[in-house]
């Protein structure tokens, strides 16, 4: 029973919020309580194993543990920092990234920087590097080495990082430890400049699946990302994934991302004003004559609302019998049949029938020859026939 208290019996995905499959994929008994806390001779008698459950989201497919995180999940403990080969790999990676996205001398932040192993490399390749680390001793080591590191952990979307905003960020083999990945990603997002880029790296679960590496599950890693599920997690939290590749002997998925911004709809406003101006000029040119519209669809109703020309539009023609005898929303213009148009002709008719507009034009020309002036509302503007 001692291991059961380590379950956080979640039933929803930590990323997308959909239900986990009811039955776990795997159950492991008597597993290490924490990978980074190794018992010494005195603590051996108190060391106990825990049980792990490996579950999967029924929505996005992310594989994840039910367990509570290790006590030190906010900290980065990085043995790879002493590897000469890894240092060479990171030097090339950071240098290429800086050149590609014009980041030289720009402020960048590593989230979970440990003792600054990678910050030193970032600085050497010309990045204006900052770090965020939760472990106090690691922060002190960084400061002693003249690295700009502050203590903390991004666990909410309103978390403020010293010296923000940043032009780029890095979170390297740390993301998989987080019990609330969305809050961390949103917090990072809100500390970035518009258009900022970043690198997010996690262990490659595609490779673990392919090679059946059953020993890869550990309490330290709560999240097991494939390329697909990593892209989903990043996209759901405001990042466009520019590249997603496998690096470091197939062990790491490396995603290059860009902060998504608010869409620019100013062209909609400009185009709206153009269309409404053309329509009003056409309607005003028939002063004293009745005008009709053909098309009782949502686009026509919206245009009529923008026009605010109640009294100038006599009626709306539509071939759908269930619409006839009703009125346009807001503007309250009667909707009639083609027979009504024949019996009560107008001086001009504006066709707002989308892809059916040319078919409608043909009907009107056959029925009325050239007795009714025709205009068609196209995507680009008003076409006078």
KELUM-339613 format. One line per 5 residues: number of its first residue (from 1); their letters; for each residue x, y, z of N, C-alpha, C, CB. Coordinates in steps of 0.05 Angstrom, whole numbers. Glycine has a CB too. Layout:
% residues N
NUM	a	X/Y/Z/X/Y/Z/X/Y/Z/X/Y/Z | ... $
This chain:
% residues 385
1	xxxxx	16/-24/0/0/0/0/17/25/0/-18/0/24 | 43/23/8/59/47/10/61/62/-16/86/40/20 | 61/48/-38/64/62/-64/39/75/-74/74/43/-84 | 16/66/-64/-9/76/-74/-13/106/-69/-32/61/-63 | -2/116/-47/-6/145/-41/9/163/-61/5/151/-13 $
6	xxxxx	25/151/-78/39/166/-99/23/169/-124/66/154/-105 | -2/158/-125/-19/163/-147/-34/189/-145/-39/140/-150 | -35/204/-166/-51/228/-167/-76/221/-183/-36/252/-180 | -87/200/-182/-110/189/-196/-125/209/-214/-128/178/-177 | -110/221/-233/-123/239/-252/-139/222/-272/-102/257/-266 $
11	xxxxx	-161/234/-281/-176/220/-302/-179/236/-327/-204/213/-291 | -165/259/-328/-164/276/-351/-136/282/-360/-180/302/-346 | -133/286/-386/-106/291/-397/-94/317/-386/-107/293/-427 | -69/317/-379/-55/340/-369/-52/362/-390/-28/333/-358 | -56/356/-415/-53/375/-437/-79/384/-448/-35/364/-459 $
16	xxxxx	-95/365/-459/-119/373/-474/-144/372/-457/-122/355/-498 | -143/359/-433/-166/358/-416/-187/337/-422/-179/384/-416 | -182/321/-443/-201/299/-449/-196/276/-430/-197/290/-479 | -215/257/-430/-214/235/-412/-191/216/-419/-240/220/-411 | -178/205/-398/-159/184/-403/-174/158/-407/-139/181/-379 $
21	xxxxx	-162/139/-423/-174/113/-425/-177/101/-396/-158/94/-443 | -199/87/-392/-205/78/-364/-183/59/-354/-232/64/-364 | -174/42/-370/-153/23/-362/-125/33/-370/-158/-5/-374 | -106/33/-352/-79/42/-359/-66/23/-379/-61/43/-334 | -46/33/-394/-31/17/-413/-13/-3/-399/-15/35/-431 $
26	xxxxx	-1/7/-377/18/-10/-362/15/-4/-332/47/-4/-371 | 21/-24/-316/23/-21/-287/50/-33/-278/0/-35/-271 | 67/-17/-266/93/-26/-256/93/-24/-225/116/-10/-268 | 102/-45/-213/103/-46/-183/132/-43/-174/91/-72/-172 | 134/-31/-150/160/-29/-136/182/-16/-153/169/-57/-127 $
31	xxxxx	175/7/-164/194/22/-180/208/43/-163/179/36/-204 | 231/54/-172/245/75/-157/227/99/-151/270/84/-172 | 229/108/-126/212/131/-117/220/157/-132/215/134/-87 | 246/160/-138/256/184/-151/283/177/-162/257/209/-132 | 288/184/-187/313/177/-201/337/193/-190/310/181/-231 $
36	xxxxx	332/218/-183/354/235/-175/361/235/-146/348/263/-183 | 344/224/-129/350/221/-100/359/193/-95/326/229/-83 | 386/189/-92/396/162/-88/401/158/-58/423/159/-104 | 392/135/-47/395/131/-18/424/125/-12/378/107/-9 | 433/136/11/459/128/21/456/105/41/474/153/34 $
41	xxxxx	478/97/54/477/74/72/457/78/95/505/68/83 | 456/103/105/438/108/128/409/107/120/445/135/139 | 402/115/96/374/117/88/363/92/74/370/140/70 | 380/72/71/371/48/57/346/35/70/394/27/56 | 346/35/97/324/21/111/297/35/106/330/20/140 $
46	xxxxx	297/60/98/272/75/93/265/77/64/275/103/105 | 282/66/47/277/67/18/255/47/10/302/63/2 | 234/57/-2/212/39/-11/206/45/-40/187/43/7 | 197/25/-54/189/28/-82/161/40/-84/191/2/-97 | 154/49/-108/126/58/-112/115/44/-137/126/89/-117 $
51	xxxxx	89/47/-141/76/36/-164/71/57/-185/49/23/-156 | 76/50/-210/71/69/-232/48/59/-249/96/72/-249 | 31/78/-258/11/71/-278/15/89/-303/-18/75/-267 | 17/76/-326/21/90/-351/-5/91/-365/44/77/-369 | -16/115/-369/-42/119/-381/-40/134/-407/-61/134/-362 $
56	xxxxx	-62/135/-422/-63/149/-448/-88/165/-450/-60/129/-471 | -86/189/-462/-109/206/-467/-125/195/-490/-100/235/-472 | -151/194/-486/-169/184/-508/-173/206/-529/-196/175/-496 | -165/231/-523/-168/252/-542/-143/257/-559/-175/278/-528 | -123/269/-547/-98/276/-562/-79/253/-564/-85/300/-550 $
61	xxxxx	-82/232/-547/-65/209/-549/-40/210/-532/-57/204/-577 | -36/232/-516/-12/234/-500/-11/213/-479/-12/262/-487 | 12/200/-477/18/180/-456/29/195/-432/38/158/-466 | 19/188/-408/26/202/-384/23/185/-359/10/228/-381 | 36/192/-337/34/178/-312/11/189/-295/60/178/-297 $
66	xxxxx	0/172/-278/-20/181/-258/-7/191/-233/-39/158/-251 | 19/187/-230/33/193/-205/36/223/-200/60/180/-204 | 38/230/-174/45/257/-168/74/261/-177/42/263/-137 | 82/286/-183/110/291/-191/130/286/-169/113/319/-202 | 155/282/-176/176/281/-156/178/308/-141/204/273/-168 $
71	xxxxx	188/308/-117/189/334/-102/205/355/-116/200/329/-74 | 225/347/-132/243/366/-144/236/372/-174/271/356/-142 | 210/368/-182/204/371/-210/208/399/-221/175/363/-214 | 209/419/-204/214/446/-213/244/452/-219/205/466/-192 | 261/433/-211/290/437/-213/301/422/-237/304/428/-187 $
76	xxxxx	323/432/-248/337/418/-270/363/407/-259/342/437/-294 | 366/381/-261/390/367/-253/402/355/-279/385/345/-231 | 424/365/-288/433/359/-315/461/347/-315/433/385/-332 | 462/321/-317/488/308/-318/501/312/-346/485/278/-313 | 484/317/-366/495/319/-394/513/343/-397/473/320/-414 $
81	xxxxx	512/362/-378/528/386/-381/558/380/-381/522/405/-359 | 566/357/-371/595/351/-370/604/336/-395/601/334/-345 | 586/330/-413/593/315/-437/605/333/-458/569/300/-448 | 630/327/-467/642/343/-488/627/341/-514/670/334/-493 | 616/318/-521/601/315/-545/575/331/-545/595/286/-550 $
86	xxxxx	562/331/-522/537/347/-519/543/377/-521/524/340/-492 | 565/385/-509/573/413/-511/577/421/-541/599/419/-495 | 590/404/-556/595/410/-584/568/411/-599/613/388/-597 | 550/392/-593/524/392/-606/508/417/-600/508/367/-596 | 508/425/-574/493/449/-567/505/475/-579/491/452/-536 $
91	xxxxx	532/476/-580/545/499/-592/536/503/-621/575/496/-591 | 536/482/-636/527/484/-664/497/490/-666/533/457/-680 | 481/477/-649/452/481/-649/445/510/-643/439/462/-629 | 457/521/-621/450/548/-613/461/568/-633/462/554/-586 | 484/563/-644/495/582/-664/478/582/-689/524/574/-671 $
96	xxxxx	470/559/-699/453/558/-723/426/571/-718/449/528/-732 | 415/566/-694/389/578/-687/391/609/-686/380/567/-660 | 413/619/-674/417/648/-672/419/661/-699/442/654/-655 | 434/647/-717/438/658/-744/412/658/-760/459/643/-759 | 398/636/-758/373/632/-774/352/653/-767/362/604/-771 $
101	xxxxx	350/659/-741/328/676/-732/339/704/-722/313/663/-709 | 363/710/-731/375/737/-725/373/744/-696/360/759/-742 | 383/726/-679/381/729/-650/407/740/-637/374/703/-638 | 428/745/-652/452/754/-640/447/780/-624/474/759/-662 | 456/780/-599/453/803/-581/424/807/-572/463/828/-594 $
106	xxxxx	406/790/-579/378/792/-570/375/777/-544/358/782/-592 | 356/786/-527/351/773/-502/337/746/-506/334/791/-483 | 348/725/-494/336/698/-495/335/687/-467/351/679/-515 | 317/668/-462/314/657/-435/314/627/-437/288/668/-422 | 329/614/-419/327/585/-416/310/579/-391/355/571/-414 $
111	xxxxx	288/565/-395/270/558/-373/280/532/-362/240/556/-383 | 289/533/-337/301/509/-324/330/507/-333/285/484/-331 | 346/525/-324/374/526/-335/394/511/-318/382/555/-337 | 386/498/-296/404/482/-280/427/500/-269/416/460/-296 | 451/491/-272/474/506/-263/486/523/-285/496/487/-252 $
116	xxxxx	471/527/-306/480/545/-328/497/532/-349/494/568/-316 | 496/506/-350/513/492/-370/508/502/-398/508/462/-368 | 483/505/-406/476/513/-433/477/544/-436/449/503/-441 | 471/558/-414/472/588/-416/500/597/-424/464/600/-389 | 520/584/-413/548/591/-421/552/588/-450/568/575/-405 $
121	xxxxx	542/567/-462/545/562/-491/529/584/-506/535/534/-499 | 505/590/-497/489/611/-511/504/637/-512/462/614/-497 | 516/644/-489/531/669/-488/555/669/-507/541/675/-459 | 568/646/-509/591/644/-526/584/648/-556/605/618/-522 | 560/640/-564/552/643/-592/539/670/-598/534/620/-600 $
126	xxxxx	539/688/-578/529/715/-583/501/721/-574/531/720/-611 | 488/702/-559/461/708/-549/463/723/-523/446/681/-545 | 444/741/-519/442/756/-494/425/738/-475/429/784/-498 | 439/719/-462/425/697/-448/418/703/-419/442/672/-450 | 393/695/-412/383/696/-385/373/668/-378/361/718/-382 $
131	xxxxx	372/663/-352/362/637/-343/343/639/-320/385/619/-335 | 325/619/-318/307/616/-296/310/588/-284/277/622/-304 | 315/587/-258/320/561/-245/309/562/-217/350/554/-244 | 296/540/-209/283/539/-182/302/532/-160/260/519/-183 | 322/515/-166/340/506/-145/359/528/-136/357/482/-155 $
136	xxxxx	358/535/-111/373/558/-100/403/555/-104/366/563/-71 | 413/531/-98/442/526/-100/451/529/-129/449/498/-90 | 435/519/-148/442/522/-176/442/551/-185/422/506/-194 | 423/566/-175/422/595/-181/447/609/-171/397/609/-168 | 455/602/-147/479/614/-135/504/607/-152/483/605/-106 $
141	xxxxx	506/582/-161/528/574/-178/529/591/-203/526/544/-185 | 505/595/-215/504/611/-240/513/640/-235/475/611/-251 | 504/651/-213/511/679/-207/542/681/-202/496/689/-182 | 553/661/-189/582/661/-184/597/660/-211/590/637/-167 | 585/648/-231/598/646/-257/590/668/-276/591/619/-269 $
146	xxxxx	579/690/-264/572/714/-279/550/709/-300/596/725/-293 | 532/690/-294/509/685/-311/485/699/-299/504/655/-314 | 468/710/-317/444/724/-308/421/705/-304/436/746/-329 | 418/696/-280/398/676/-273/382/685/-249/411/648/-267 | 356/682/-250/338/688/-228/325/663/-218/317/709/-236 $
151	xxxxx	318/663/-193/305/639/-181/275/639/-186/311/638/-152 | 264/617/-193/235/615/-197/227/592/-215/225/641/-208 | 201/590/-219/190/569/-236/163/579/-248/185/542/-219 | 160/576/-273/135/586/-287/113/566/-282/140/590/-317 | 94/572/-264/72/554/-259/45/567/-262/75/542/-231 $
156	xxxxx	44/590/-274/18/603/-280/22/621/-304/7/619/-256 | -1/628/-317/1/644/-342/8/673/-336/-25/642/-357 | 5/682/-310/12/709/-304/39/712/-289/-10/721/-287 | 55/691/-290/81/692/-278/99/712/-293/94/664/-277 | 113/729/-278/130/750/-290/159/741/-287/125/777/-277 $
161	xxxxx	173/740/-309/202/733/-309/218/759/-310/209/714/-332 | 238/761/-293/256/785/-294/267/789/-322/278/782/-273 | 268/814/-330/280/823/-356/263/816/-380/307/810/-359 | 239/805/-376/221/800/-399/214/827/-412/196/784/-391 | 206/827/-438/201/804/-455/227/795/-470/180/811/-476 $
166	xxxxx	226/770/-478/249/757/-491/243/751/-521/257/731/-477 | 264/751/-537/260/746/-565/261/716/-572/283/759/-581 | 270/700/-553/271/671/-557/272/657/-529/295/662/-574 | 264/632/-529/265/616/-505/274/588/-511/238/616/-490 | 284/574/-490/292/546/-492/281/532/-468/324/544/-494 $
171	xxxxx	270/508/-473/263/490/-451/272/462/-460/232/491/-444 | 294/453/-449/309/430/-459/308/407/-440/338/438/-465 | 293/386/-448/290/362/-432/282/367/-403/316/345/-433 | 262/384/-401/251/392/-375/220/392/-376/261/421/-368 | 209/396/-400/180/398/-403/166/373/-395/174/404/-432 $
176	xxxxx	178/350/-399/166/324/-393/162/319/-363/182/302/-405 | 174/336/-346/172/333/-317/148/347/-305/197/343/-304 | 134/363/-321/115/383/-310/87/371/-306/114/407/-328 | 75/374/-283/48/365/-278/27/382/-291/43/362/-249 | 33/408/-296/14/426/-309/28/440/-332/4/447/-288 $
181	xxxxx	33/425/-354/48/437/-376/35/461/-389/53/415/-397 | 9/462/-389/-5/484/-402/1/511/-388/-35/480/-402 | 0/511/-361/6/535/-346/34/545/-351/1/531/-316 | 53/526/-353/81/534/-358/84/546/-386/99/511/-354 | 72/533/-406/74/544/-433/60/571/-436/61/524/-452 $
186	xxxxx	37/574/-423/23/600/-425/39/622/-411/-5/598/-414 | 51/614/-388/68/633/-374/92/642/-390/77/622/-348 | 105/623/-404/127/629/-421/117/648/-444/140/603/-433 | 95/640/-456/83/656/-478/80/685/-471/56/644/-486 | 71/690/-446/65/717/-438/90/733/-430/46/717/-414 $
191	xxxxx	113/720/-430/138/734/-425/155/737/-450/154/719/-404 | 143/732/-473/157/734/-498/149/758/-514/153/709/-514 | 167/768/-530/161/790/-549/144/778/-572/186/803/-560 | 130/796/-586/114/787/-609/133/774/-629/99/811/-621 | 124/752/-640/140/738/-660/164/723/-650/149/757/-680 $
196	xxxxx	166/720/-623/189/706/-611/189/677/-620/188/708/-581 | 213/665/-620/217/637/-628/228/622/-604/236/635/-652 | 229/595/-607/239/579/-585/245/551/-593/219/579/-562 | 260/537/-576/265/508/-579/255/494/-555/296/503/-583 | 238/474/-560/227/457/-539/236/428/-545/195/458/-537 $
201	xxxxx	250/416/-526/260/388/-530/250/370/-508/290/388/-531 | 243/346/-517/234/325/-498/245/298/-507/202/324/-497 | 246/278/-489/254/251/-498/235/241/-520/254/232/-474 | 246/226/-538/232/216/-562/216/191/-556/251/211/-585 | 190/194/-550/174/170/-544/168/154/-569/147/179/-531 $
206	xxxxx	170/166/-592/167/149/-617/189/128/-617/169/167/-642 | 213/135/-610/235/116/-609/231/95/-587/262/131/-605 | 221/104/-564/216/86/-542/196/65/-550/206/101/-517 | 175/73/-564/154/55/-574/166/35/-594/131/70/-586 | 181/46/-613/193/30/-634/211/8/-623/208/47/-654 $
211	xxxxx	227/15/-603/247/-4/-592/237/-18/-567/272/11/-586 | 212/-14/-560/199/-27/-537/217/-24/-511/196/-58/-543 | 225/1/-506/242/7/-483/225/9/-458/258/33/-488 | 217/-13/-447/199/-14/-424/212/-2/-399/191/-43/-418 | 238/0/-399/251/11/-375/253/42/-375/279/0/-373 $
216	xxxxx	241/55/-395/243/84/-397/223/98/-379/239/92/-425 | 203/83/-368/183/97/-352/194/101/-323/157/80/-351 | 191/126/-314/201/133/-288/183/155/-276/230/143/-289 | 182/157/-250/165/177/-238/174/206/-245/166/173/-208 | 199/210/-250/209/237/-257/195/247/-282/239/237/-261 $
221	xxxxx	191/230/-302/179/238/-327/149/232/-326/192/223/-351 | 133/253/-324/104/249/-323/92/247/-351/90/272/-308 | 105/259/-371/94/262/-398/112/248/-418/90/292/-406 | 101/233/-437/116/218/-457/106/226/-485/113/187/-453 | 122/244/-497/113/257/-522/123/243/-547/122/286/-523 $
226	xxxxx	105/239/-566/112/233/-593/113/260/-608/92/213/-607 | 122/260/-633/122/284/-648/94/296/-649/132/280/-677 | 75/278/-654/47/287/-657/36/300/-631/29/264/-665 | 40/287/-609/29/298/-584/44/322/-574/29/276/-562 | 70/324/-581/85/349/-573/74/372/-590/115/345/-578 $
231	xxxxx	70/368/-616/59/390/-632/32/398/-622/58/380/-662 | 16/379/-614/-11/386/-603/-8/403/-578/-27/360/-596 | 9/395/-560/12/410/-535/21/439/-540/32/396/-516 | 40/442/-558/51/469/-565/30/486/-579/76/466/-582 | 15/474/-598/-5/488/-613/-28/498/-595/-16/471/-635 $
236	xxxxx	-35/481/-576/-58/488/-558/-50/512/-540/-65/464/-541 | -25/518/-537/-16/538/-519/-3/562/-532/3/527/-499 | -11/567/-557/-3/592/-570/22/591/-587/0/612/-550 | 32/567/-594/57/566/-609/52/552/-636/78/552/-593 | 63/564/-657/64/551/-683/90/535/-685/63/572/-706 $
241	xxxxx	87/509/-692/111/492/-695/122/495/-723/104/462/-688 | 146/507/-724/159/512/-750/173/487/-760/179/535/-748 | 187/474/-742/201/449/-748/198/430/-725/232/454/-754 | 199/404/-731/198/384/-709/215/360/-719/169/375/-702 | 239/358/-707/259/338/-717/268/321/-694/282/352/-730 $
246	xxxxx	281/299/-701/294/281/-681/323/286/-681/287/251/-688 | 335/290/-658/364/296/-656/376/278/-634/368/326/-648 | 402/281/-631/418/267/-611/413/236/-611/411/278/-583 | 421/224/-633/420/195/-636/392/184/-633/438/182/-616 | 372/200/-641/344/191/-641/331/193/-613/342/163/-651 $
251	xxxxx	345/203/-594/335/203/-566/318/228/-560/358/202/-547 | 320/249/-576/307/275/-569/290/284/-592/328/296/-562 | 265/293/-586/249/308/-605/254/337/-600/218/301/-602 | 262/351/-622/268/380/-620/249/396/-637/298/385/-628 | 233/412/-624/213/429/-639/221/458/-638/185/425/-626 $
256	xxxxx	222/470/-662/226/499/-664/199/512/-667/245/506/-689 | 193/531/-650/167/543/-649/168/573/-652/153/535/-622 | 145/584/-658/142/613/-659/116/621/-645/141/623/-689 | 118/642/-630/95/653/-615/74/662/-635/103/676/-596 | 50/650/-633/28/659/-650/17/685/-640/6/638/-652 $
261	xxxxx	11/703/-657/0/729/-649/-30/731/-657/15/752/-662 | -41/753/-649/-69/759/-655/-71/764/-685/-80/783/-639 | -91/754/-698/-94/757/-727/-101/787/-733/-116/739/-738 | -91/796/-755/-96/824/-764/-121/824/-783/-71/835/-778 | -143/835/-773/-167/836/-789/-172/864/-800/-191/828/-772 $
266	xxxxx	-152/881/-800/-156/909/-810/-165/909/-840/-131/925/-807 | -156/889/-855/-164/887/-883/-194/882/-886/-148/866/-898 | -206/868/-866/-235/863/-867/-250/890/-865/-243/844/-844 | -241/907/-846/-254/932/-842/-252/950/-867/-242/947/-818 | -228/950/-879/-224/966/-903/-241/955/-926/-194/965/-911 $
271	xxxxx	-243/929/-929/-258/917/-951/-288/922/-946/-252/887/-953 | -297/920/-921/-325/925/-914/-333/953/-923/-330/921/-884 | -316/973/-916/-322/1000/-923/-324/1004/-953/-301/1019/-911 | -306/991/-968/-306/993/-997/-332/982/-1009/-282/978/-1009 | -340/958/-1000/-364/945/-1010/-389/961/-1004/-367/917/-998 $
276	xxxxx	-391/971/-979/-415/986/-971/-416/1012/-986/-414/991/-941 | -393/1025/-991/-393/1050/-1006/-403/1045/-1035/-364/1061/-1007 | -394/1023/-1048/-402/1017/-1075/-432/1011/-1076/-387/993/-1086 | -442/996/-1056/-471/990/-1055/-488/1015/-1051/-476/969/-1033 | -479/1032/-1033/-495/1057/-1028/-495/1075/-1053/-483/1072/-1004 $
281	xxxxx	-473/1076/-1067/-472/1093/-1091/-491/1081/-1112/-444/1095/-1102 | -491/1055/-1114/-509/1042/-1134/-539/1047/-1126/-504/1012/-1135 | -545/1044/-1101/-573/1048/-1092/-581/1077/-1095/-575/1039/-1062 | -564/1095/-1088/-570/1124/-1090/-574/1133/-1119/-548/1141/-1078 | -561/1119/-1138/-565/1126/-1166/-592/1120/-1177/-544/1112/-1183 $
286	xxxxx	-608/1104/-1161/-635/1098/-1169/-655/1112/-1151/-639/1067/-1168 | -649/1136/-1144/-666/1152/-1126/-694/1154/-1138/-654/1180/-1121 | -714/1146/-1123/-742/1147/-1132/-751/1121/-1144/-745/1169/-1152 | -733/1102/-1149/-741/1076/-1160/-736/1055/-1139/-725/1070/-1185 | -753/1034/-1140/-750/1013/-1121/-726/995/-1127/-776/996/-1120 $
291	xxxxx	-713/985/-1106/-690/967/-1108/-697/942/-1094/-664/980/-1097 | -689/919/-1105/-692/893/-1091/-665/879/-1089/-712/875/-1107 | -664/860/-1071/-640/843/-1067/-649/815/-1072/-628/846/-1038 | -632/799/-1086/-638/771/-1089/-618/755/-1072/-635/762/-1120 | -629/740/-1053/-612/724/-1036/-618/728/-1007/-583/728/-1041 $
296	xxxxx	-632/709/-994/-638/711/-965/-620/693/-949/-668/704/-960 | -594/696/-954/-574/681/-939/-560/698/-918/-553/668/-958 | -542/685/-903/-530/700/-881/-513/723/-890/-513/681/-864 | -500/720/-913/-483/742/-923/-500/766/-931/-466/733/-946 | -523/761/-945/-541/782/-952/-552/797/-928/-563/772/-970 $
301	xxxxx	-560/781/-908/-571/793/-883/-550/811/-870/-580/771/-864 | -525/802/-870/-504/819/-858/-500/845/-873/-478/803/-856 | -500/842/-900/-496/866/-917/-519/886/-913/-494/858/-947 | -544/876/-911/-567/893/-907/-564/908/-880/-593/877/-908 | -554/894/-860/-550/907/-834/-529/929/-836/-542/886/-813 $
306	xxxxx	-507/924/-850/-486/944/-854/-497/968/-870/-462/932/-868 | -514/962/-890/-524/984/-907/-542/1004/-892/-539/972/-930 | -558/993/-874/-576/1010/-859/-594/1027/-878/-561/1029/-839 | -603/1013/-899/-618/1027/-920/-648/1018/-920/-606/1021/-948 | -659/1016/-896/-687/1008/-894/-704/1029/-908/-696/1005/-863 $
311	xxxxx	-722/1020/-924/-739/1038/-940/-730/1040/-968/-739/1066/-927 | -703/1037/-973/-693/1038/-1000/-694/1010/-1013/-664/1049/-1000 | -691/989/-997/-694/962/-1008/-723/953/-1005/-674/942/-993 | -736/948/-1027/-765/942/-1027/-770/915/-1015/-777/945/-1055 | -755/895/-1025/-759/867/-1016/-734/851/-1023/-784/855/-1028 $
316	xxxxx	-733/827/-1012/-712/807/-1017/-725/783/-1031/-697/799/-991 | -714/776/-1054/-724/753/-1069/-707/728/-1061/-723/758/-1099 | -721/706/-1057/-707/680/-1053/-724/657/-1062/-700/677/-1022 | -712/638/-1074/-726/615/-1086/-734/594/-1065/-710/602/-1108 | -724/596/-1041/-731/577/-1020/-758/584/-1008/-709/577/-997 $
321	xxxxx	-777/565/-1012/-805/571/-1004/-807/575/-974/-823/547/-1012 | -791/562/-958/-793/565/-929/-784/592/-918/-777/543/-915 | -770/607/-935/-762/634/-927/-782/655/-935/-734/641/-939 | -798/649/-956/-817/668/-967/-839/673/-947/-829/658/-993 | -847/698/-945/-867/706/-926/-855/714/-899/-887/684/-921 $
326	xxxxx	-829/711/-896/-815/719/-872/-801/746/-877/-794/698/-863 | -784/755/-858/-771/781/-861/-741/777/-854/-784/801/-842 | -725/795/-866/-697/795/-859/-692/802/-830/-681/813/-878 | -673/789/-817/-668/796/-789/-658/825/-786/-647/777/-777 | -666/838/-766/-657/866/-759/-669/887/-777/-627/867/-759 $
331	xxxxx	-665/884/-804/-675/904/-823/-704/900/-830/-658/903/-848 | -716/877/-826/-744/871/-829/-755/877/-857/-760/887/-808 | -739/869/-876/-748/872/-904/-762/846/-913/-723/878/-923 | -785/848/-925/-800/823/-933/-785/806/-953/-827/831/-944 | -787/780/-949/-775/760/-967/-797/749/-984/-760/738/-951 $
336	xxxxx	-792/750/-1011/-814/742/-1029/-803/722/-1050/-825/767/-1044 | -822/713/-1067/-815/694/-1088/-809/708/-1114/-838/674/-1091 | -800/693/-1134/-796/704/-1161/-822/714/-1173/-783/682/-1179 | -844/701/-1167/-870/709/-1177/-876/738/-1168/-893/690/-1168 | -869/743/-1143/-874/770/-1133/-857/791/-1148/-867/772/-1103 $
341	xxxxx	-832/784/-1155/-815/801/-1171/-828/806/-1198/-787/790/-1173 | -839/785/-1210/-851/788/-1236/-876/807/-1235/-860/761/-1247 | -892/803/-1213/-916/819/-1210/-910/847/-1201/-935/806/-1191 | -888/851/-1187/-881/877/-1176/-852/884/-1182/-885/878/-1145 | -846/889/-1208/-819/893/-1216/-806/918/-1204/-817/895/-1246 $
346	xxxxx	-780/918/-1202/-765/941/-1191/-747/952/-1212/-749/932/-1166 | -735/975/-1205/-717/988/-1224/-689/974/-1225/-713/1017/-1217 | -681/962/-1203/-655/949/-1202/-656/927/-1182/-632/969/-1196 | -639/908/-1186/-637/885/-1167/-607/879/-1162/-652/860/-1177 | -601/876/-1136/-573/869/-1129/-573/840/-1121/-563/887/-1105 $
351	xxxxx	-557/824/-1135/-555/795/-1130/-534/790/-1109/-549/779/-1156 | -542/777/-1087/-524/770/-1066/-527/740/-1060/-529/787/-1039 | -521/724/-1080/-527/695/-1079/-502/677/-1080/-546/687/-1101 | -479/689/-1075/-454/673/-1074/-449/658/-1100/-455/653/-1051 | -445/633/-1098/-438/616/-1122/-461/613/-1141/-428/589/-1113 $
356	xxxxx	-486/620/-1132/-509/618/-1149/-515/644/-1164/-534/610/-1132 | -498/664/-1161/-504/691/-1172/-507/691/-1202/-482/710/-1164 | -490/677/-1216/-492/677/-1246/-517/662/-1255/-467/664/-1258 | -525/642/-1241/-550/628/-1248/-574/646/-1243/-553/602/-1230 | -573/662/-1222/-595/681/-1216/-595/703/-1237/-591/693/-1188 $
361	xxxxx	-571/712/-1245/-570/733/-1266/-583/723/-1291/-540/741/-1271 | -578/699/-1299/-590/687/-1323/-620/687/-1321/-579/659/-1328 | -631/679/-1298/-660/678/-1294/-672/706/-1297/-667/667/-1266 | -660/726/-1285/-670/753/-1286/-670/764/-1315/-655/772/-1268 | -648/759/-1329/-646/769/-1356/-666/755/-1375/-617/764/-1367 $
366	xxxxx	-672/730/-1370/-692/716/-1387/-720/726/-1381/-690/686/-1381 | -725/733/-1356/-752/741/-1348/-757/771/-1355/-756/737/-1318 | -737/787/-1354/-741/816/-1356/-726/829/-1378/-734/829/-1330 | -712/814/-1394/-695/825/-1415/-676/846/-1403/-713/838/-1438 | -679/871/-1410/-661/892/-1399/-677/913/-1384/-645/905/-1421 $
371	xxxxx	-701/905/-1375/-719/924/-1361/-710/929/-1332/-747/914/-1362 | -695/911/-1321/-685/914/-1293/-655/915/-1294/-695/890/-1275 | -644/936/-1281/-615/938/-1279/-605/918/-1259/-606/967/-1272 | -583/904/-1266/-573/883/-1249/-545/890/-1239/-572/856/-1265 | -540/885/-1213/-513/887/-1202/-509/861/-1186/-510/912/-1183 $
376	xxxxx	-484/851/-1186/-477/827/-1172/-456/833/-1151/-468/804/-1191 | -461/826/-1126/-441/830/-1106/-421/807/-1107/-454/832/-1077 | -397/813/-1116/-375/793/-1117/-357/796/-1093/-359/796/-1144 | -339/777/-1090/-320/779/-1067/-304/805/-1068/-301/755/-1067 | -297/813/-1092/-279/836/-1096/-294/863/-1096/-263/833/-1121 $
381	xxxxx	-320/863/-1100/-335/887/-1102/-361/884/-1118/-318/910/-1113 | -373/907/-1125/-398/906/-1140/-394/906/-1170/-416/930/-1132 | -405/886/-1183/-403/884/-1212/-430/893/-1225/-397/854/-1221 | -429/913/-1241/-452/923/-1254/-455/908/-1281/-451/955/-1259 | -477/895/-1285/-482/879/-1309/-491/897/-1332/-503/856/-1304 $
